[in-house]
Amino acid sequence: MPDKHLVELGTDRGRGNLLGAQPFLRPMNYSSGARFRACMDAVLDAAAARGWLRPDTLVLFPEHIGTFLAAADGKPSMYTAPTLSACGRIAALSAPAQYLRALLRSRSADRLTEALLRMKAASTARIYQETFASLAARRGITIAAGSVALPSPSVKDGRIVCGGGPLYNASFVFRPDGSLHEIPVLKAYPTSEELRYIAPGRAADLPVFETPAGRMGVLICADAWFPECYARMRKAGARIILTPSFSEEKSWEGSWRGYSGWPNPPDVDSSDIGKISQQEAVDRYALGGRLPASGIPSGLMVCFRGEIWGWNVTCGQPVAVLDGQARTLPSSAGAAVINAWL
C-alpha cells in the first residue's frame, strides 16, 4: 500500500489508538470468505508494518462492508455482472425455491432486495463473523466490524444468529480474543434508500462497550447526525465514538439536500439546505461537529471504498476527533489506513 494512503495523527502517549481500515473492494473480494478475509487482512498488514496494531488498538471498518457478502459462493457470472441488480437476478435464478421462500417472508417496500439479503443471511453472518473474529484474535485487537444487513440479528452462545423479523443494519464488536460483544448495534436512523428494506433500531438502545482503550460507542453513518444518539452515548459513559460510513453521493462538493429519510433535528439551520456542500454539512452536523459539542473527546469516521458492480463508491472523507478537536482528512481513491493516537 503506497505511503500516501497511510495517515498518522497525533503521537503515541500510551493511551491506545483508533485505526480506520478502508480496504478498496471489488466484486471478486466478495466471491468467497477466503478472498474477503485476505482483503481485510491486507489493510491490517499495512498497519502492523507501522507498529499501529497493539492490545489497546480499536480498529474500525466501513459501513455495509459485510452486506455484500450475500454474493459469496455464487456463480462466476455474478462477479462480472454490470450492475448490482444483474448480480441479484443471477443469485435469485441460481436458487429459485430459496429465493421464493425469502420473498414470501419479505414485507418491506423493496421486497426483492430484502429477499436476496434474507435468503443468504445465514451464510453472510457466518463469513462475517469468521472473518473478523479471526482477524481480531490473530492480531490481538478490538474490531468494530463496520456493518452488515441481517434479519433481526442477535448473539447467542457466542454466535451471530439471524431471526425471522425485519432486516437491520447492524454492527458487531469483536474482542482481542475473537469473541463477540453480546449486544449488536442496530442503526437507528437508516437513510431514505435504506428504509426501503432496512428497519430502524432505537437510539435509546444503542450499546456502549468496554475496551482496552476505554468505553466505546458505535454510531453507524447517519446516526452520527442525530443529537439523540450522542445524548445516549454520553449518558452511557462513552469516551470514544466510532462511525462506519457508506456514502451514496457521487460527490460531497454538491449542495446538501438535508437529512435523508428523517426530519431535520431542531438545532439544524434550515437555511443551510441547498446552500452549503455535503462536505460542509458533514463537518457541521455529523461526527466532526457534534462529537466535540457532546463532550465526548475522541472519535473516528471511515468510509466504504470500492468499485462494485458498476458502482464507483469513492465519496466521503474520513474524520478524526482527538481531545475534542475535529479534523477532516483528505479522501483517498484507493485503500487507506488512518491511525489516530489517543
Secondary structure as UniProt FT lines:
FT   HELIX           3..5
FT   STRAND          6..9
FT   STRAND          17..22
FT   STRAND          24..25
FT   HELIX           27..30
FT   HELIX           33..49
FT   TURN            50..51
FT   TURN            55..56
FT   STRAND          57..60
FT   TURN            63..66
FT   HELIX           67..71
FT   TURN            72..73
FT   HELIX           76..80
FT   HELIX           84..94
FT   HELIX           96..105
FT   HELIX           111..119
FT   HELIX           121..139
FT   STRAND          142..144
FT   STRAND          148..151
FT   STRAND          154..156
FT   TURN            157..158
FT   STRAND          159..161
FT   STRAND          167..171
FT   STRAND          173..174
FT   TURN            176..177
FT   STRAND          185..186
FT   TURN            192..193
FT   HELIX           194..196
FT   HELIX           203..205
FT   STRAND          208..211
FT   TURN            212..213
FT   STRAND          214..218
FT   HELIX           221..225
FT   HELIX           227..235
FT   TURN            236..237
FT   STRAND          240..245
FT   TURN            266..267
FT   HELIX           270..272
FT   TURN            273..275
FT   HELIX           278..285
FT   HELIX           287..294
FT   STRAND          298..303
FT   STRAND          305..308
FT   TURN            309..310
FT   STRAND          311..313
FT   STRAND          319..322
FT   TURN            323..324
FT   STRAND          325..328
FT   STRAND          336..341
//
